[in-house]
């Protein structure tokens, strides 16, 4: 999600992180989650995501979400406090996956440059995998509550607190060539941030091809040296 910003599922192979905050939110009347209630929540989220993507937050109403589901308003309010909570929940999922992209297992013996490259590729892949919800913060940043923004920033700081030392270690190893660490980190990770303005799931390139192209560009931004 570029340099700005609920699921707890992360890409495979990553270790758990204690830095991940919980999504700050109110709640509907639901008190205990079950497999059945989780399925109903997902049903609501999927319907809402389509409407938000097609017509924006302001132009989407709870009544429209209810009609798309073919249910009553109390059904939706059982699971979510309001429209904003639905929107923030949809946005939180990609935020978690993107900003835990560098949470490798403790003691991972690989070179720092390998971790940097894999982490940036994971960030790009998660952004695309969570289309269109990953793009909501770029399109409508004014929607989120201060509590949500603070939690998202905490996740982002966690990501960059891991990335910057890895970049510097890789530079000391002679694998990367750059000058300003923070600027380099922000520039490389801003590449997927621009996806919201041009990416189309059914475009000329497949999602995997888009990931490969952006990862290649990111490797140039961080000054990846060619092996001798």
N, C-alpha and C positions, 0 to 999 in steps of 0.2 A: 504494500500500500504506500509505496513511496516513502516520503519523509514525514507524513502526518501521523498516522494511527497505527448466541453465545454457545461457541462450542468449546468443549475442552479437548476435542480430538485434534491431534497434531499429525503432520506427515510422519510416516513410519521411520523408525530408526532414531528418533530423538528421545532424549532423556526428559523426565519430568522437570519442571522448573517451579521454584517457589516464588518467582518474581511475577507470576501471572495474577493480576488482580481479578476479583469477581466483577461482573458487570453490575454497575450501580443502577438500580432500577426499582420501581415500585412493583406491584404485583396485582394480578387479578385475584379472584377468590380461591383459586386452586391452592391447596396446602401441601398435598403429597403427590409426587410424580409416580406414575406407573407406566408400563409399556403402552397401555391404551391412551393415557393422557399425553404421553410424549408424541404418539402418532397424530393426535388431534392438534397439538401445538404445531407440529411440522406442516400439517395440512393448512393451517391458518397462515403460517409464515410463507409457504410457497405461493399461495394465492396473493398475499399482500406484496410479495417481492415482484411478481409480474405486473401488478398495478403500479407500484412505485416506479419501476423501470420504464413503463410505458408512458406515464403521464405525470410523474413527479409527486413529491410528498404533499404539497399544498393542494393539488388537484385530486388527490385520493382521499376518500372519506371512509369512515368505518362502515357506513351504509353500503358503499360499493364493495368493500371486502366481504361483508355479510352476504350480499347478493351473489358474488362470485362463488361463495362457498355453498349457497343454498341453505343457510342456517338462520338462526335468530341472533339478535345482538347479544342477549345474555350468554349465548354459547361462547362468543368471542371474548366477552368481558370476564368469563370464568377463568380464562387463561392469561389474558393481558389487560393491564390497567387502561391503556388507551392506544391510540395510533402511534404516538411517539415511542412507546415502549416496544411496539412491534418493529418499528424502523431501527431503533437502537439495537435490538436483539439481532436483527438481520445484519447490521453493520459490524457487530462485535465478533461474529464468527470469523470473517476474513482477517480482522485485526489480530486475533489470537494466532491464527495460522501463519500470518505474515511475520509477525514480530516475535515468534518463537522459532523462526527458521534457523537460527544459529545455536539452538539448544542441543548441542551434541552430547553424547555420553561422556561422563567424567573419565578422564584418562585416555581419551581418543588420541592415538599416537600419530595421526597424520600431520603433515606439514600444515602450517598456518594458511598458506596459499590455497591448499585444497579445501580447507574448511570455508574460507572466504568465498571461493567460487561456488561451492555447493550451497552455502547459505543464501547467496544472492540468487542462484537458480531456484532454490526453494521459494524465496520471496516472490519471484516472478511467476512461478508455477501456481502458487497459492492465489495470487491476484487474479490470474486467468480462471482458475478452477472455481473461484467464488463469484464469477460474473453472473449477474450484474451487481450483486450486493457490495462487492469490494469497491465499486465505483461511487457508491452513494456519498461517502464523505467528501469526495472531490466535487461532485455536482451540487450538493446541498449542505455545505458545512454549517449553515446557520440553524439547522434543525436541532442539533444536539444540545443537551443540558450541560451546564458546567461540570457536573459530577461525571458525566460520561466522557467529556473531553479530557478531564484530569486523568481518568483511568486509562484512556487511550494513549495519552502522553507518557504515562508510566510504562506502558508496554513498549512504546517506541524508544524510550530511554534505555530500557533493558536491552533491546536489540542493538542499539548503537554503542552501548557500554561493552558489548561483546565484540562488535565488528571492529571498532577502532584499534583496540590492542592487537587483534589478529592481523589487521593491515600492517601495523608497525612491525610486528614480528616477522611477517612475510617479507617486508622491505629489508629488515636486517638479514634475513636468510638469502637475500639477493634474488628473490622470485618476483618482486613487484618494484616498479619504478614510479614514484609519485612524490609530490612535495608536501602539500597540506593534507594531513590525515582526515580531518573532519570534512573539508570541502570534497575530498575524493570520495569519502563514504556517502555523503549526501548526493553527490552527482551520480554515482553508480546506482544508488537505490531509487533515484528519481525516475529512472527509465520506465519502470512499470507504472509509475504514477501517471504518465501521459497516456496510458492505454485507454483511459475513460473517454478520451476525445476521438479515438479512431478505431479501437478494437471492435470487431464483429465476429461472433462465434462461427458464423458460416462464411467467413471471408476466404480470400485466395489461399492463405496459409492455414494449415491446421494449428490447433493449440500447441502441439509439441514443436512445430516449426517456428511459431512465434517465440516460444520459450527459448529455443536454441539461438535464434537471431538476437534476441535481447541479451541473453547471457554472453554471447560473443561480443556484443557492443560493450557490456559492462566490464568484460575482461580487459578491453582496451582502455577504458576509463581508469581502471585501477593500475594500469601499466604492467600487465602481465608480460614477463619476459619470455621470449622463445627459448626452448632448451637448446643448448649448444650442440 
